[in-house]
Amino acid sequence: MRLKSFLFFFSIFLFSNALMANANESKTIDLLKDEEITILINDVGLTDSEINEFPVEVLHQLINNNAKKIYFNQEHLVLDQSNE
């Protein structure tokens, strides 16, 4: 019984720490000005999810160097007769 109680409280402790870590993480897009986000999306060609993958310093360098995205992954949807 003691072991089950210990495991139960230990699990709750780990779960609460994981939630706190996620709450403390801020997304890159939250650290940028609206004007910078607009430039990154419209001029550079990044998506919101791509913006969140880079550190703020790198994104500022992309803006300052007038960078352009030259490659993108386009998904193709293939349907056959069984998928209408």
Residue, then its C-alpha position, 0 to 999 in steps of 0.5 A: m500500500r505504501l508503494k502504491s501511495f508513493l507511486f501515486f504521489f510521484s506520478i502527480f509530482l512529475f505530471s505537475n512539473a511537466l505542466m508547469a514547464n509547458a506553461n513557462e515556455s513562450k513561443t517565439i511568435d509571442l516575442l516578436k512585434d506584429e510588424e516583424i511577424t508580418i514581414l516574416i510571413n509576407d516577405v520572407g515566406l515563413t509560416d507561423s509554425e516555422i517562425n516558432e521553430f527559430p530563435v528570435e535572433v535568427l528571425h531578426q537576421l532574416i528580416n535584416n538581410n531581406a531573406k526569402k524562402i526559396y523552398f517549401n514542401q507542398e503536399h499532394l493529395v492522391l485519391d483513387q476510386s475507393n477514396e471519394 
